Amino acid sequence: AAAFAPADEPSVSATGTNHQDMGAAHLDMSPRGCPAGERYVNWFTNEFHGSANTYYHTSSTSVFNTNQTFTDLAGWKSATGEDLTSTWANQCSDNSSNIGTGVGLKGEYYNSKNLSGTLVVSTTDVTINNDWGNGSPASGVNTDNFSIRWTGQVQAQYTETYTFYTTSDDGIRLWVNDQQLINNWTDHGPTENSGTIALSAGVKYNIKIEYYENSGGAVAKLSWSSSSQSKQIVPQTQLYLPTAGTSSNPLSRNGWTATAFGSYGTDTPDKAIDGNTSSKWSSGSLLSSGQWFIVNMQSAQTFNRIDFDAGAGNSNDYARAYEIYVSNDGTNWGNTVASGTGTAREISVTFTTQTAQYIKIVQTGSNSQYWWAINEFNVYNVSSGSGRIASSSPVMERAVNEENELAPFPNPAQSGFYVQFNVLQRGSGELIVRGMSGQVEKALQVELKAGTNRLYVPVNDLTDGLHILTINLNEEGRKNYKFLVQK
């Protein structure tokens, strides 16, 4: 079932009896119609052994049928046969409260095709809906051979899977919630590309668009659609400037240097940080454990994410597994700050915030056919209010319950809290924090490992009072817990 986050507590317009069995929860209710364009939503709160768990179920049409069975509520009866207490309400999915107040995205314009050199102009662009023809996009910017980076946040109006579309002439790349959805970094005439991502209503997600124009006509447009949203240019109301003091832009690499265990010909380590997507570092040898790549940022920097991309022409030359280390002197590296498995040419790694001068990637996988290559290496300091957090957060200092279930500590939370829980398989999930009105206050993508996971969640951007924390574990269900914020 898809999660739905209405802005207001729904009114009870029907009541029913819960018939709980070991396979599914069955609810008898009366059908109800909703206005055109809205969909019927059920809101459940189950209490069992003192824990409250909220579920949402959205129908596929505007009329919700009676006697609906919800398999996603299975398992809420104990092995000893005890019943749970279940109360529920329903409402129509009025999304008017999720129309935003955005002013647009930050645009940065360069007289180069690779977003390098002196920044010519910085603007607030209300939408991305441009057809410049053979002209200049802004005062002082070339008519050809220019590039633009737009950054900020995008706010969804519906809890649904969205399709984002770009129409471009020439190259374009799109990231939403720090996930790359589109990558067509080539010369071409007006071309539409698309990618999909699941978003939650009312939540603001990081967005970044990179574009370049080579010669001739110049076009850059951004649209979206979902099952409830007809295709349209993403409106100004849903686009916001980057959060003050934080950015989804990479850190400046001016003056940085890079070294590696080896290289092939002119594919030297510095090519991974030169801003030229036509060059790369390559190892010159087959992938094997212990290979390393080091970046010296010349001074201590604060960061919590790195990206390294093998490049479009080297799609198989990626690290099969890796460990990330940091250092202030290039000699003493300490413990790993993150580790993982590479599955594609673009690898993005998030971790708890570090301050250091050096970053080292140790390649720990092997392959009998391919080398290791890095086309571009970037470092980020991403806001904690949205985006992703890593599972390598600080170790919890208090034992959790016997089943290793979700256990926020400290509770009440003043600056942040830890949670710990188990999952069966490695994968991604979603952490959502709602106020008691149902309004989403924080949404984070979570990279999970098999076994015990420990996460740290800051609360500086949450309102004081009682909240519900939900962790969606994909096929493994959800975990829910109440906690109090007292700052």
N, C-alpha and C positions, 0 to 999 in steps of 0.2 A: 504494500500500500504506500502511496506517496504521502509525504508529510505536507501539511498545510498549516500556515501560521496566520490566522486572522488577527486583525489589530485589536479587536475587542472580544471579551469573553462572550461566547455565543449564548443566546437565550434558549431555554429549554422549550421546545415546541412539540415534543412528543416524549413518551416514556415507554419503556419496554422491560421485559424480563430476560435476564441472562440465563441461558441454558448451557452450562459449561460442561464440556467433555474433554477427553485427552487429545482429540484431534483438531478441534476448531471451536471458536466461540460463535454461538448462533444467537442473533438478536431479532425478536419480533417487533416490528414497528410499522407505522403507517406511512404510505408513500406521500411525498410532498413535491410540488413543482417549484422551479426557480425561474426568475426572469431570463429572457434570452441573453445569452452570453455568459451566464453564471452557471456554476455547477454545484451539485448538492454535496455537502460535507458533513461527516459525522465526527464527533469529538468524544473520545472515551477517556475516562480516568479510572484506573484499576488500582485498588489498594490491597496489598497482600503482605502480611508480616511487617507492616509498618512502612513499606515503600510504596510511593505513588508513581504510577507509570501512565503517561499520556500518549494516546495513539490518535492519528487522524486518518480518515479514509475518504477519498474524493471519488465520486462516481464519474463514469465516462460520459454521462449525459446529464441533462438538467432535471431529470426525474429519477429519484432514488427508489428502487423497488422494495417492496416489503419482504420480510423473511430472508434478509441477506446474511450469508455466512462469511466470516472473516477468518481465513486460515492464518493470518499474521498475528492473531492473538492466541495461537495454540501454545500450550505449555504453562498457562497461568493457573493450573490446578496442581496442587502438590501431590507427591507420590502417595501420601496417606489419605488422599481423597478430600482434603479440606476445600471448601469453596472460597472464592475471593469475593470481595465487594466491588461491584461494577456500576458506575453511574455514567450516563451519557447524555449528550445534547446534540442538536444539529442546527445547521444554518446554511444559507446560500453563500457562495464564494464571491462576495462583493469585494472587488479588488481596487475600489476607488481610493482607499486609504494608502495604496502602494504607488499612486502617482507621485513622483518625486518632486524635488525642488531644485534640481541640478541647474548649473549654469554653463556646462560644457566641459571639454577636455583641454588640458594644457598642450599647446603645439609648439615644437621647437624646430626651426627651419635652418638648414645648412646648405652651403654652396658646394656640395660634394654628393656623390652617390652612395656613400657608406656612413653617413651620420658622423663624419669626422670634421676636424677643422674648427674654425671659429663659429660660434652660434651667431647667426645673422639676426634673427628676430624670435621673440617668444610671445605667443598670443594665447588667448582663450577662444577656442573654436566651438561654437554652440552645437554644431553637428558635424559629422564627417560626410559631406555630400557635395563633392567638388568635381567640376569639369572645367579645367583651366584652358582647354584648347592648346594653343601654342603660346599662351601668355605666361606671366610670372604669377606664382601663388601669393606673393606678398612683396611689399616694398623692400628693395635691396637684394631680392632672391633671384637667381638666374631663371631664364625661361626654359632651359634644359640643364641636365646635370645638377639636380638638387635632390635633397632628401628631407623627410619630416618624421619626427617621432611625436606621437600623441600619447599622453599618459593621464591617468586619473582613475575613476571608479565608475562602474556601471551598476544600476539598481534594477533588479527584476521586478515585474509586477505580478508574476504568477509563479507558483512552485511547480515547475515543469522543466522538461528538457527543451532548451532553446537551440535554434540553429542561427548561427551568425554568418552573414554573407559579406564578402568584400567584392567590390568591382574596381578593378585597377588597371592602369596603364602608366608605369610599368610594374616593378616589383612591389610585393606587399607581404607583411607578416602580422599575425594577430595572436595575442595572448589574452585569455580571460581567466581570472583567478590563478594567475601564474602558470596556466597550462596553454601550450601552443596549440591553437586550433587550425591555423592557416599558415602555410609557408610556400609562397610562390615568388621567390626572390630571383626572377628572371625578367628579361626584356620581353614584352608582349603587348598586343593591342588590348582594348577593353575586354577584360576577362572576369567572370564571376567565379569565386571560390567559396567554399562553405565548410563549417565544422560545427559540432554539437557539444553541449555541456549542460549538465543538470544544475539549475539554480533555484534558490529559495526566495519566495516573495518578500520584498522589503529589504533584503540584504544587499549591501554594497560590496562589489567584488573589484579587485584590481583589474584594470584593462590597459593594454599597451598595443599600439599599432605603429609599425615601422613601414615607411614607404620611400621609394626612390623613383625618379624620372630620368630616363636616359636622353631621349630625343623625340621630337614630334609632339603628338597630343599627350595630355597629362590628365588622368582621372583617378580619384580616390574617393570611394564611398563605403559606408558601413551600414548594414541593415540587420534586422533580426526577425524571427518568427517563432511561434510555439503553437501548441494545440489550441490555445485560447487567444493568441496574438497573431493577427494577420501580418504578412510580411510588410515591413515599413522601414524607412530610415530610422535608426535609433534616435529617439527624440531628445531634445535638450533637457527636459525634465528628469531624464534617467541617467544623465551624464554629469559627473562631479570632478572637480579639480583634485589633484593628489592631496592626501592628508598632510597638513602642515608638519614639517620636521621628519617626514618619512617619504619614501619613494619606491616605486617598483622599477626605476631606472638602475642600470648597473653603475657601480662606482667608476669614476674616471681612472683610466689605466695609464695616464701620462707618466712617463718615467719608469714604469714597471719593467722588470726583467724576468726572464724565465730560463730554467735549465731543465735537463732531462737526462735519463740514464743513457740515451743514445738518440741518434737522428739519422735521416736518410738524405744525403745530398744537400740541396738548398732548403729542405723542409725542416728548418731549425726551430727550436722552441719559441723564439720571439715571434714567429709567424702566427702563433695562437693568440697573441694579445695585440696585434697590429691594427685591428679594425678593418682588415681587408678580407672579405669573405672568399676571395679567389686564391688565397694562400692558406697554408696549414703547416702544423708540425706533424711529422710521421716518424714512427719509431725505427723503421728499417729492419725490424725483426718480428717474428711471430709472437703473438700474445702469450706471455708466461708470467707466472706469479712473481712478484717482487719488483717489477718495472715501476719507475716513479717519474713524476713530473712536478716541478716546484716553481711557484711564482713568488717573487720578492716584490712587495708593494711599496718598498722604500721607507715606509713609516707605518706605525701601528694604525690599523683601520678597524672599524666596528662593522660586523657583518653576520648574517645568519643563513646565507644561501649561496651556492655556487652552481653555475651551469657550464657544462662542457659538451660541445657538439662536434662530432667527427666530420660533418660537412656532407652536402648533398652528393658529392662525387665519391664519398668514402663511407657509404651507409653501413657497411659491415665492419668497419675498423673502429669499433667502440670497446670500451672496457667491459669485460664480461662480469667482473666483480671489482669492488674497490673499497678502500679505506681512506678516510680524510683525516689529516693531522694539521695542527697549526703550531706556530712557534714565533717567539719574539727575537730569536738570535740565529735561526736557521740551523741550529745544532741540536737543541733539546726540544723534542717533539711531544713528549708526554703521551697520554692515551688518545685513542681515536675519538673524534667528535662525531663521526657518522660513518656508516658502512652500508653497503647494499649490493644489489645485482643489476648490471646493465642489461637492458633488453632491446635497445634501439640506439640509433646514432645520437639522439639528444638525451642527455642525462642531466637532471636537475636534482640537487641534494639540499635539503633544509635541515637545520640543526639549531640548538640553543645558541643565542647570540654570543659571539666571540670577539675579542679585541686582540689582534695579533698583526705581525708584519709579514709573515710567511705562511703560505698554504701549500701543503703537499698532498698529491693524490698518489696512492700506491695501488697499482693494478694487481689484483690477486687472482684473476681468472686465467684461463688458457684457451687457445684455439690453434688448430694445426693448419689453418688456411689464411688467417687475416692478421694484419699488423694492428697497432694502436695509433690512432690519429686524433688530433684536436684541431679543428678549424677555427673555433672561437671559444675563449675561456672568459667568463664574466663572473663578477662578485656583486652581491646585493645585500642591502640592509632593509628588509621588507617589514612594513608595519605589522604589528601583532593583531590589529583589529580585523584583518581579513587576510585571505591567502592561506598558506599552509604552515603547519608546525610539525616538527619532527618527533619521532618516538624516542629519541635519545636525550630527553629532557632530564633534569636532575633527579636523582634517586629519592624516592619518598622516605621520610624519616620516621614513619610510623607503620606498624604492621596493619595490613588490611584483614578483612574477615576470612574465615576458613576457606571460602570458595573463590578467593581472589577477585571478587566482584568489585564493581565501581565503588570507590570510597573517597570522596573529596576530603582533603585535609590540608590546612586547618579549616574548620567550619564553625563559626563564621569566618569568612575570608576578608582580609584587609587589602592586600596587594596582589594576591594570587593564591591558587591552591593546586595540589597534586591530585591526580587520579591514577589508579592502577587497576588493570583488568586483563583477562586472558582472551586470546582468540586462537582458533585452530590453524588458520592459514594466513600467510603473508598477503597483504593487499592494502587497498586504500579504504578509508571510511570518512565519516563526516561528524564533526562535533558541533552541536547547536546549543546555544544558551538562550532561553526565553524568560522574560519577566512573567509574572503571574497573570498579566493581561493577555498573554499569548504572543506578544510582539517579540520578534527575533532581535537580540541585542548583539550577538556574536555568532559567526559561522566560520568554521575552519576545516580545511581538508586535512586529513590525518593519514600519514603513512604508517601502517601497522606491520609488525613482525609476528611470526608465529610464536605463541607462548605468551609470557607476561609483558605487557606494555605499560610504561610509566610516562605520563604527560604532565607538563606544567601549564596552567592556564592563568594568564594575568587577568585581573578584574578592574584595572584602572579605568577602562572605558565602559564599565557596567554601572547601572543605577544601583543605589542602595536598596536593600530589601531582599525578599525571597525570590529565588530563581529556580528554574528546572533545567537541568543539564541532560541532554540526550546525545548518546553516541550511536550513530548508525553504522553497523558492522556489515552492511550488504547482506549476503546470504546467511550470515550468522545472527541476524536479528538486531535488536536495539537494547541499550542499557540506559536507564533513567535514574536520576537522583535529585532530591531537593537540596539546595544549599543557600546560605544567607551571606549577603555582602554587607559589611559594615566598615566603611572607610573612614 
